[in-house]
Amino acid sequence: QVQVVESGGGLVHTGGSLKLACVVSGNRYPVYAMGWYRQAPGGQRELVASNNNVGRTEYEDSVKGRFTISRDNAKNTAYLQMNALKPEDTAMYYCNAEVGSSDYWGEGTLVTVSA
C-alpha cells in the first residue's frame, strides 16, 4: 500500500517561513508527479504547486514568488518551501503523489498564519 505522509506544518506569524515535506513509501512504481494542495475551512481543495518527471512545474498565482516546490526523487520526497506567509495561506496542506495510474493522498499538515 502506498503511503503519503506530510510534515512541517505549524503556527507562524505573517511573513514567516515553513518548509513542508512529503514522503512517499510503499510504491512499486516510480512517482510520476507530486503536488501540494490546500483546503481552507469551508473552501475547495486547490492546487498550490506541482511537479512531474518531465519538468512541468505549476504554481497557484497567489504563491508565485513565495513558494517553491522541489523534489528529491531518490528519497521519494517533495518539499514546499513557503516564505512570506500570509494569513490567507492558512489551510490544511495535502500532498498528492501520482504513482502509475493512481493518485495517493496524505492526511495533511496544518499551516496557520497569524496576523
C-alpha positions as CSV (number, residue, x, y, z in Angstrom):
1,Q,0.0,0.0,0.0
2,V,1.4,3.4,-1.0
3,Q,1.6,5.8,1.9
4,V,2.0,9.5,1.7
5,V,3.0,11.4,4.8
6,E,3.3,15.2,5.2
7,S,5.1,17.1,7.8
8,G,6.3,20.5,8.7
9,G,3.1,22.4,9.3
10,G,2.7,24.7,12.3
11,L,1.8,28.1,13.5
12,V,3.8,31.1,12.2
13,H,3.4,34.9,12.1
14,T,2.8,36.8,9.0
15,G,6.0,37.0,7.0
16,G,7.4,33.8,8.5
17,S,8.5,30.7,6.7
18,L,7.8,27.0,6.8
19,K,9.1,24.0,4.9
20,L,6.8,21.2,4.3
21,A,7.9,17.7,3.4
22,C,6.0,14.9,1.7
23,V,7.4,11.3,1.8
24,V,6.1,8.5,-0.3
25,S,6.6,4.9,0.6
26,G,5.4,1.5,-0.4
27,N,5.3,2.3,-4.1
28,R,6.3,-0.4,-6.6
29,Y,6.4,2.1,-9.5
30,P,8.2,5.4,-9.7
31,V,6.4,8.5,-8.5
32,Y,5.5,10.4,-11.7
33,A,4.2,13.6,-10.1
34,M,3.8,15.2,-6.8
35,G,1.7,18.1,-5.8
36,W,0.8,20.2,-2.9
37,Y,-2.8,21.2,-2.4
38,R,-4.6,23.2,0.3
39,Q,-8.0,23.5,1.7
40,A,-9.2,26.3,3.9
41,P,-12.2,25.9,6.2
42,G,-15.3,26.0,4.0
43,G,-13.3,26.1,0.9
44,Q,-12.4,23.9,-2.0
45,R,-9.2,21.9,-2.3
46,E,-6.9,23.8,-4.6
47,L,-3.6,23.2,-6.3
48,V,-0.7,25.1,-4.7
49,A,2.3,23.7,-6.6
50,S,3.1,20.6,-8.6
51,N,5.9,19.0,-10.4
52,N,6.2,16.0,-12.7
53,N,9.0,13.9,-14.1
54,V,9.1,15.6,-17.5
55,G,9.9,19.0,-16.0
56,R,6.5,20.6,-15.7
57,T,6.1,22.8,-12.6
58,E,3.0,24.8,-11.8
59,Y,2.1,27.2,-9.0
60,E,-1.1,28.8,-7.9
61,D,-0.9,32.5,-8.8
62,S,-1.1,33.8,-5.2
63,V,2.0,31.8,-4.2
64,K,4.3,32.6,-7.1
65,G,7.5,34.1,-5.9
66,R,6.9,33.0,-2.4
67,F,6.6,29.2,-2.5
68,T,9.0,26.7,-4.2
69,I,8.4,23.1,-4.8
70,S,11.3,20.7,-5.1
71,R,11.8,17.0,-5.5
72,D,14.3,14.5,-4.3
73,N,13.4,11.5,-6.4
74,A,15.9,9.2,-4.7
75,K,14.1,9.8,-1.5
76,N,10.6,9.8,-2.9
77,T,10.2,13.2,-1.3
78,A,8.8,16.5,-2.2
79,Y,9.2,19.8,-0.4
80,L,7.3,23.0,-0.3
81,Q,9.4,26.0,0.9
82,M,6.9,28.6,2.0
83,N,8.2,32.2,2.5
84,A,6.5,35.5,3.3
85,L,3.5,33.7,4.6
86,K,0.2,35.5,4.8
87,P,-3.0,34.8,6.8
88,E,-4.7,33.7,3.7
89,D,-2.3,30.9,3.3
90,T,-3.9,29.3,6.4
91,A,-5.2,25.9,5.4
92,M,-4.7,22.2,5.6
93,Y,-2.0,21.3,3.2
94,Y,-2.2,17.9,1.4
95,C,0.4,16.1,-0.6
96,N,-0.7,14.1,-3.6
97,A,1.5,11.5,-5.4
98,E,0.8,10.1,-8.8
99,V,2.1,6.6,-9.0
100,G,1.2,4.5,-12.0
101,S,-2.4,5.3,-12.8
102,S,-3.4,6.2,-9.3
103,D,-3.4,9.2,-7.0
104,Y,-2.5,8.9,-3.4
105,W,-3.2,11.5,-0.7
106,G,-1.7,12.2,2.7
107,E,-3.7,13.1,5.7
108,G,-2.5,16.7,5.6
109,T,-0.5,19.0,7.7
110,L,-2.0,22.2,9.1
111,V,-0.5,25.6,8.4
112,T,-1.8,28.5,10.4
113,V,-0.5,32.0,9.8
114,S,-1.4,34.6,12.4
115,A,-1.9,38.3,11.5
